[in-house]
């Protein structure tokens, strides 16, 4: 993954996209006007729904020219 940046904002519009070859879920969502995808075969695909409409700190980068989530953490306080 390259061009990793940190973004702070709320997760919106979670949409299910095609599953991986091994059957793991993948999602796309909006964060600060960016359409972001969960990585292939990652646990982030299972947990992204927990962050809907919550303020988060996310590390996002490019993976094969697709904006991809690297890590996510909910902002408290």
N, C-alpha and C positions, 0 to 999 in steps of 0.2 A: 504494500500500500504506500502511496506517495502523497505529497502535498497535504499533510495532516494539519487540520485547524481545529480550534476549540470554538464551539458555538454555545450560547446560552439562549434559551427560549422555550416555548411550549410545543409539545408534540401535537400535531393535528392530522386529521384525515388519514388514518391508518388503513391501508388497502392490502389485501392478500394478493400476492403475485405467484407465479408458478413455483412449485416446490423444487427442491434440489433433486439430483439424480437419486440420492439415497432416501428421499421422502421427507426431509426436514422442511419445516415451513419457512417461507420468505415473505417479507412485507416491505411495502414502501410507505413513507409518511412524509409530511411536510414539517420542516423546521426552519424558521426564519426565511421563508420563501424558497427554500431549496427542497427538491424532491430527493429524498435519501432512501437507500435500500439497506436492509439488513444483510450481513454477509452470508454466503453460502455455507451450509452445515455449521452454523454457529448457535450457541444458546441464546444469543440476543433475539433470534426469531421467536423464541418461546416467551420472552419476557417483555417485549416491546409494548404489548397491550397494557401493562401495568403503569405506563407513563403517559397515557392519553390525557391531554389537557392539563398536564402538570409541567411546572418549570424544571428544566433539566440542564445539565452541563454535558455536552456531547462532543466527542472527538470524532471528526469526520474527515475522510480522505478519499482519494481516487483509487479504485481497483479496476483495472481493465477499462478505463475511461467511464466508469460508473461511480457516482457519488455514493460512498458506502460508509456505514456506521462502524467505528472502531470500538468505542466504549461509550457508556452512558451512566449518569448518576443523577438522582433527583436532588434538587436544591431545596434545602430546608432553611426556614427562617426568612 
